[in-house]
Amino acid sequence: MQIKMFDLARDHKEIKSELLKITDKVFADGEFILGKEVRALESAFASYIGTKYAVGVGSGTDAIKIAGLAYGLKSGDKVVTTPNTYIATAMSLSLHGITPVFCEIETKTYNMDPENLEDILRKEKGIRLCIPVHLYGHPSRVDEIAGVCRKHGVGVLEDACQAHGSLYKGKKVGSFGDVSAFSFYPTKNLGCYGDGGMLLTNSDSIYENALMLRNHGQQGRHVHVIEGYNSRLDEMQAAILKYKLTKLDGWNEKRREIASWYKRELKDVPVILPEEESWGYHVYHLFVMRAEKRDELMKYLTHKGITTLIHYPTPIHLQGAYRSLGYGKDSFPKAEAVASEIVSLPLYPSLAEEEVQYVCEGIRGFYAG
């Protein structure tokens, strides 16, 4: 049996006919950049998350970048985030002279530890924005994080790029901060067929700034009041995403069911399975467990036709790109320990129960041997 980490072709087989109708309509309309489909998706996604505004951009990375710059970050400012996320969380802003500061994680959810955040904000000067990441689809303790930030006069940018539809105490993530960012990368819970992203906010000023920043700093046609970028979600992707948004909750429920199969089959195996806090609704963008002899396990599963990945093997503070920040090994012991053990198992809505059983048989066989 061959089991992929993701299988987009299989996932989308059931909606192929609808997708073809959508693409035909976009071609017939002849509007491809910042048209009615983008506006319709922005309205639908803002309503889904529970914010006043949404701004479609070219990628999740650009969503973080434009969100931070629209908030008002300038070169020389600092942001605080976690070291165990995709590097774009930090790099999207550090390229603009904004320095990342890192915060330790909680080992249960792998998300930002609000207590450590409090210590950092008390000691570190110049931090203007906190970027909690809702990693793997599990919400961070975002209200506690926001409360700590308010006390120190720091804003909040939620990185929800892996958490479409995730809930914190019954409320959608992406609706708690001053601004939030989502990615529509193809393998996301809500993904397009290329790159795409969106930022959301209730702030009039952040919204107006983001509209200009995504489109060459343009306030009106050929009226450029600030320097901006070319980061525009195109009509084709927006039209597809608008339709797929109607399927998202069902797909998330299927992901949760598949995660329950893994937990059932692996309950007696010596691995640490992902947990869901009582206040959280995990949408399992990834099913990430911790395993001893992780690398050997991955090789063993590869020989059985099972693809696995690591999200993410090297924390950001240990990446060569950020050597100048002065962090070193043991700067964040929890994040580093987790990175040495985590492994992501295949999980996508069309994954069959017998395929999950095959993966789990492989894992049990490795540890039994």
Order of alpha helices (4+ residues) and beta strands (2+ residues): alpha-alpha-alpha-beta-alpha-beta-alpha-beta-alpha-beta-alpha-beta-beta-beta-beta-beta-alpha-beta-beta-alpha-alpha-beta-beta-beta-alpha-alpha-beta-alpha
